[in-house]
Amino acid sequence: MTDPHLDTTSSLEDLIAQSKQPDKLTLVSLATRPGALRFMTLLEWQYFTPQTPANTEFQFIILKWPKPPDALVWTVAILPLAIQPHLAAVCEDSGMRLGDGVPTIFDSRGIHRFPFDHDRVFTLENNPDSPVYLPHGDTFVRDEEQRWLKQFYQEKGLPWP
């Protein structure tokens, strides 16, 4: 069944097919989730360093889903399955956890599962004890993440956007 919210293109279908390969796993997150950018930055720089051959294994996609007007911005990372044992350490360093399964939206038109939907898809979530769940915690976590990112970029000699 085709999701009426999803604007598919052959390139998206190709990426979904790549993500289903037995040697791949897929991480999904809301782009605005506090802590997600820190997680992805740590993951890429620790295991798929930019401008090295390893970086070609780090496929990072930004996807709007479902279709407008309800669209949210999501990040999708398609990675070698061999990275799985290292993900717990990255989660710990970033205050995140990996949830089994894919985002699902329920609306008046039905149930809509995220387009990357197979048994090696994990959704990036905040740890249950994260300060994000305290009053004004999302602002605190976002501000802390921005400070961390700025320092990280400066230490790498990269321009801060």
PyMOL commands that set and color helices and strands:
alter all, ss='L'
color gray80, all
select helices_A, chain A and resi 10-19+36-47+53-57+81-94+131-133+137-155
alter helices_A, ss='H'
color red, helices_A
select strands_A, chain A and resi 24-30+59-65+72-80+96-100+104-107+110-113+121-126
alter strands_A, ss='S'
color yellow, strands_A
deselect
rebuild
show_as cartoon
